[in-house]
Amino acid sequence: MREKGRINSLGMMSYDTKDLIIRDDIMAKAKELAELISSSEEVQQYQKAEEKIRDHEHVQSLIATLKKRQKEIVAFESFQNPQMVAKIEKEMEAIQDEIDSIPLVTEFQQTQSDINYLLQLVMSVIRDTVSEKINVVAGADEPPSSCG
């Protein structure tokens, strides 16, 4: 593979983001990590909860009602009818509260939170590990005093 880039005014190679070459071994490990995460207990729980939500008629009915109310708000906003907008917003709050009070929905939201935490943790480990290596390789405890 040939690197695409150009020499900048400081004599260093400069690359456009779209031209950067990503090493095949790094991409392979990233895909392997993605597979591990996809098969994790957290993702399996999320998928089960998502399926239960999809199959729950009352929850689906409430969600459909919410979507309908959202469209009504857009219509009443275009008609400049703030009283109806306020009335529908209150109805939507009540519907959302009802949805949030359903244990199945709470379980689903928790699984989303668990996956988000897992992904953030993985990203933090990668960021911190790379940062440690960059500081060690560069040997720079302090930033350089000048750039030119």
Residue pairs with C-beta under 8 A, 6 or more apart in sequence:
1 21
3 13
3 15
3 21
4 15
4 16
4 19
4 21
5 13
5 14
5 15
5 16
5 19
6 13
6 14
7 13
7 14
8 14
33 122
37 43
37 118
37 119
37 122
40 118
42 111
42 114
42 115
42 118
43 115
45 111
45 114
46 108
46 111
46 112
46 114
46 115
49 104
49 107
49 108
49 111
50 108
50 111
52 104
52 107
52 108
53 59
53 60
53 104
53 105
53 108
54 60
56 102
56 104
58 102
59 99
59 102
59 104
59 105
62 95
62 98
62 99
63 99
65 95
66 92
66 95
66 96
66 99
69 88
69 91
69 92
69 95
70 92
72 84
72 88
73 85
73 88
73 89
73 92
76 84
76 85
76 88
77 85
99 105
100 106
135 141
